[in-house]
Amino acid sequence: MMGPAHSLSGAAAWLGVGAGAYALDHPMPWPVLVTGALICAGAALAPDLDHKAATISRAFGPVSRWMCEVIDKLSYAVYKSTRGAGDPRRSGGHRTLTHTWLWAVLFGGGAAAVCVYGGRWGVLAVLFVHMVLAIEGLLWRQARVSSDVLVWLLGATSAWMLADILDKPGNGSSWLFTEPGQQYLWVGLPIVLGALVHCIGDALTVSGCPILWPIPLGRKRWYPLGPPKAMRFRAGSWVEVKVLTPIFMVCGGVGAAAALGFFG
């Protein structure tokens, strides 16, 4: 899928988690719901860090373009060294290492560790990165015509404001993980979820997605999971734009309303 659909699906997924948390009598404070949805929307772009033409490659200027090149080469090297007898030869690393459950868990765990051990500046760094990505994904039309600096300033301002709100008593900086020293540990959850939602979205497209790596399936270690080929679509096609995008928007709205208790 393309960047905007990935971000929308990520935000909708976290709002759905919020609805589930409310139903289980562990509701999210509204700052956690909003911040988590934005983090998840941004994290849903992150697996495409292996593609130099993806939305994320433009998000941080030369730095993100360089990172895309590095991750692409790393992913390709991992693919070559671990591919099974049934895995085809390929010339790049797109939709390999960063499109797996293992990457999602490691990425989310690393971000959570930065928040827990990096203190306020660690939290701000993680929020800033994901706010910028959320802007690039959810407000992609506006982001395309504005300067990178304006997007970065909006991301930094949003990160600072959200951290201030979350730090106030009862607003959720310690939501779910309440033991001393676990403040903001929950931030890893929307990041893992966003990456997994990205992989599921890509699995619906023609090429499929090797989500289960390194677990082998038959003779393939990089098995491209997906529905039957007749049910798949091309990225950016009318199915994505006219069908899935509205569904994500409706599901997100329903999830937000349920998470905030509007349904009783």
C-alpha positions as CSV (number, residue, x, y, z in Angstrom):
1,M,0.0,0.0,0.0
2,M,0.9,3.7,-0.3
3,G,2.0,5.9,2.6
4,P,-1.4,7.6,3.3
5,A,-3.3,4.3,3.5
6,H,-0.6,2.8,5.7
7,S,-0.8,5.8,8.1
8,L,-4.6,5.7,8.2
9,S,-4.6,2.0,8.9
10,G,-2.1,2.5,11.7
11,A,-4.1,5.2,13.4
12,A,-7.3,3.1,13.1
13,A,-5.6,0.1,14.6
14,W,-4.6,2.0,17.7
15,L,-8.0,3.5,18.1
16,G,-9.4,0.0,17.9
17,V,-7.0,-1.0,20.7
18,G,-8.3,1.9,22.7
19,A,-11.9,0.6,22.2
20,G,-10.7,-2.9,23.3
21,A,-9.0,-1.4,26.4
22,Y,-12.2,0.4,27.3
23,A,-14.2,-2.8,27.0
24,L,-11.8,-4.5,29.3
25,D,-12.2,-1.8,31.9
26,H,-8.7,-0.4,31.4
27,P,-9.5,2.7,29.4
28,M,-6.8,4.9,27.9
29,P,-6.7,8.5,29.0
30,W,-7.5,10.6,26.0
31,P,-3.8,11.8,25.6
32,V,-2.7,8.2,25.3
33,L,-5.4,7.5,22.7
34,V,-4.4,10.6,20.6
35,T,-0.7,10.2,21.0
36,G,-0.8,6.5,20.4
37,A,-2.8,6.9,17.3
38,L,-0.3,9.4,15.9
39,I,2.7,7.3,16.9
40,C,1.0,4.2,15.2
41,A,0.3,6.3,12.1
42,G,3.9,7.3,11.9
43,A,5.2,3.8,12.7
44,A,3.1,2.4,9.9
45,L,5.4,4.1,7.5
46,A,8.7,2.9,9.1
47,P,9.0,-0.5,7.4
48,D,9.5,1.2,4.1
49,L,12.8,2.4,5.3
50,D,14.2,-0.2,2.9
51,H,12.8,1.7,-0.1
52,K,14.5,5.0,-1.3
53,A,11.4,6.2,-3.1
54,A,9.0,5.7,-0.1
55,T,7.4,8.5,1.9
56,I,9.7,7.9,4.8
57,S,12.8,8.5,2.6
58,R,11.7,12.2,2.2
59,A,10.7,12.8,5.8
60,F,14.1,13.8,7.2
61,G,15.9,15.0,4.1
62,P,19.4,13.6,3.4
63,V,19.5,11.7,6.7
64,S,16.4,9.6,5.9
65,R,17.6,9.1,2.3
66,W,20.9,7.8,3.5
67,M,19.2,5.6,6.1
68,C,17.0,4.1,3.3
69,E,20.1,3.2,1.3
70,V,21.8,1.6,4.3
71,I,18.7,-0.4,5.4
72,D,18.1,-1.5,1.8
73,K,21.7,-2.9,1.6
74,L,21.4,-4.5,5.1
75,S,18.0,-6.1,4.2
76,Y,19.4,-7.5,1.0
77,A,22.4,-8.9,2.8
78,V,20.2,-10.6,5.3
79,Y,17.9,-12.0,2.6
80,K,20.9,-13.4,0.6
81,S,22.4,-15.0,3.7
82,T,19.2,-16.6,5.0
83,R,17.0,-17.4,2.0
84,G,15.7,-20.9,1.6
85,A,15.9,-23.2,-1.4
86,G,12.6,-22.0,-2.7
87,D,13.2,-18.3,-2.2
88,P,13.8,-16.5,-5.5
89,R,16.9,-14.4,-6.2
90,R,16.4,-10.7,-6.0
91,S,18.4,-7.5,-6.5
92,G,17.2,-5.4,-3.6
93,G,16.1,-5.5,0.0
94,H,12.6,-4.0,-0.2
95,R,9.9,-6.0,1.6
96,T,12.3,-8.3,3.4
97,L,13.9,-7.6,6.8
98,T,11.9,-4.5,7.8
99,H,8.6,-6.2,6.8
100,T,8.8,-9.0,9.4
101,W,7.3,-9.5,12.9
102,L,10.8,-9.7,14.3
103,W,11.8,-6.3,13.0
104,A,8.5,-4.8,14.4
105,V,9.2,-6.2,17.9
106,L,12.8,-5.1,17.9
107,F,11.9,-1.6,16.6
108,G,9.2,-1.2,19.2
109,G,11.3,-2.6,22.0
110,G,14.2,-0.3,21.1
111,A,11.9,2.8,21.0
112,A,10.5,1.8,24.4
113,A,14.0,1.5,25.8
114,V,14.9,4.9,24.5
115,C,11.8,6.4,26.3
116,V,12.5,4.6,29.6
117,Y,16.3,5.1,29.8
118,G,16.6,8.3,27.8
119,G,14.4,10.3,30.1
120,R,12.4,13.3,28.8
121,W,14.8,13.9,25.8
122,G,14.5,10.2,24.8
123,V,10.7,10.5,24.9
124,L,10.8,13.7,22.9
125,A,13.1,12.1,20.3
126,V,10.8,9.2,19.8
127,L,7.7,11.4,19.6
128,F,9.3,13.8,17.2
129,V,10.3,11.1,14.7
130,H,6.8,9.6,14.8
131,M,5.0,13.0,14.7
132,V,6.9,13.9,11.6
133,L,6.1,10.6,10.0
134,A,2.4,10.9,11.0
135,I,2.3,14.4,9.3
136,E,3.9,13.0,6.2
137,G,1.4,10.1,6.0
138,L,-1.9,11.7,7.2
139,L,-1.3,15.2,5.8
140,W,0.7,14.1,2.8
141,R,-0.8,16.7,0.4
142,Q,0.1,19.5,2.7
143,A,3.5,18.0,3.5
144,R,4.4,17.7,-0.2
145,V,3.8,21.4,-0.9
146,S,5.4,22.8,2.3
147,S,9.0,22.9,3.3
148,D,10.7,20.2,5.3
149,V,11.6,22.7,8.0
150,L,7.9,23.5,8.5
151,V,7.0,19.8,8.9
152,W,9.9,19.3,11.3
153,L,8.8,22.4,13.4
154,L,5.2,21.0,13.5
155,G,6.5,17.6,14.5
156,A,8.7,19.1,17.3
157,T,6.0,21.4,18.6
158,S,3.5,18.5,18.7
159,A,6.0,16.2,20.4
160,W,6.7,18.9,23.1
161,M,3.0,19.6,23.7
162,L,2.0,16.0,23.9
163,A,4.8,15.1,26.3
164,D,3.8,18.0,28.6
165,I,0.2,16.9,28.5
166,L,1.0,13.2,29.2
167,D,3.3,14.1,32.1
168,K,0.4,15.7,34.0
169,P,-1.0,13.4,36.7
170,G,-3.6,11.0,35.4
171,N,-2.9,11.8,31.7
172,G,-1.2,8.5,30.9
173,S,2.6,8.8,30.9
174,S,2.5,5.6,33.0
175,W,-0.5,4.0,31.3
176,L,-0.6,0.2,31.5
177,F,2.9,-0.1,32.9
178,T,2.6,1.4,36.4
179,E,5.7,0.3,38.3
180,P,8.5,2.8,39.1
181,G,10.8,3.4,36.2
182,Q,8.3,2.2,33.6
183,Q,7.0,5.6,32.5
184,Y,6.4,5.7,28.7
185,L,7.1,2.0,28.4
186,W,3.8,1.7,26.5
187,V,5.1,3.8,23.6
188,G,6.6,0.6,22.2
189,L,3.2,-0.9,21.7
190,P,1.8,1.5,19.0
191,I,5.2,1.3,17.2
192,V,5.0,-2.5,17.1
193,L,1.4,-2.4,16.0
194,G,2.0,0.2,13.3
195,A,4.8,-1.9,11.8
196,L,2.7,-5.0,11.8
197,V,-0.3,-3.2,10.3
198,H,2.0,-2.0,7.5
199,C,3.0,-5.6,6.9
200,I,-0.5,-6.8,6.8
201,G,-1.5,-4.0,4.4
202,D,1.4,-5.0,2.1
203,A,0.3,-8.7,2.3
204,L,-2.9,-7.7,0.7
205,T,-1.1,-6.4,-2.4
206,V,0.2,-8.4,-5.4
207,S,3.6,-9.2,-4.0
208,G,2.6,-10.3,-0.5
209,C,4.8,-9.8,2.5
210,P,7.2,-12.2,4.4
211,I,5.8,-11.3,7.8
212,L,6.7,-14.6,9.5
213,W,10.5,-14.5,8.7
214,P,12.6,-16.3,10.0
215,I,10.0,-19.0,10.4
216,P,10.2,-21.2,7.3
217,L,7.2,-22.3,5.3
218,G,8.0,-25.2,3.1
219,R,11.1,-24.5,1.1
220,K,10.8,-20.8,1.7
221,R,12.1,-18.8,4.6
222,W,10.8,-15.5,3.1
223,Y,7.4,-16.8,2.2
224,P,5.2,-13.9,0.9
225,L,2.0,-14.2,2.9
226,G,-1.2,-12.9,1.5
227,P,-4.8,-13.8,0.6
228,P,-5.6,-15.8,-2.6
229,K,-4.1,-13.9,-5.6
230,A,-7.6,-13.1,-7.0
231,M,-8.2,-11.0,-3.8
232,R,-5.0,-9.0,-4.0
233,F,-4.6,-5.5,-5.5
234,R,-1.8,-3.3,-6.7
235,A,-0.5,-0.5,-4.4
236,G,-2.2,2.8,-5.1
237,S,-5.0,1.1,-7.1
238,W,-8.7,2.1,-6.8
239,V,-9.3,-0.6,-4.3
240,E,-6.9,1.1,-1.9
241,V,-8.0,4.6,-2.6
242,K,-11.8,4.1,-3.0
243,V,-12.5,1.2,-0.7
244,L,-9.9,0.6,2.0
245,T,-9.1,4.2,2.8
246,P,-12.8,5.1,3.6
247,I,-13.0,1.9,5.6
248,F,-10.0,2.9,7.7
249,M,-11.5,6.3,8.3
250,V,-14.8,4.9,9.5
251,C,-13.2,2.2,11.6
252,G,-10.9,4.8,13.2
253,G,-13.9,7.0,14.0
254,V,-15.9,4.2,15.5
255,G,-12.9,3.0,17.5
256,A,-12.3,6.5,18.9
257,A,-15.9,6.9,19.9
258,A,-15.9,3.5,21.6
259,A,-12.5,4.2,23.3
260,L,-13.9,7.4,24.8
261,G,-17.1,5.7,26.1
262,F,-19.6,7.2,23.7
263,F,-21.3,3.8,23.3
264,G,-22.0,3.3,27.0
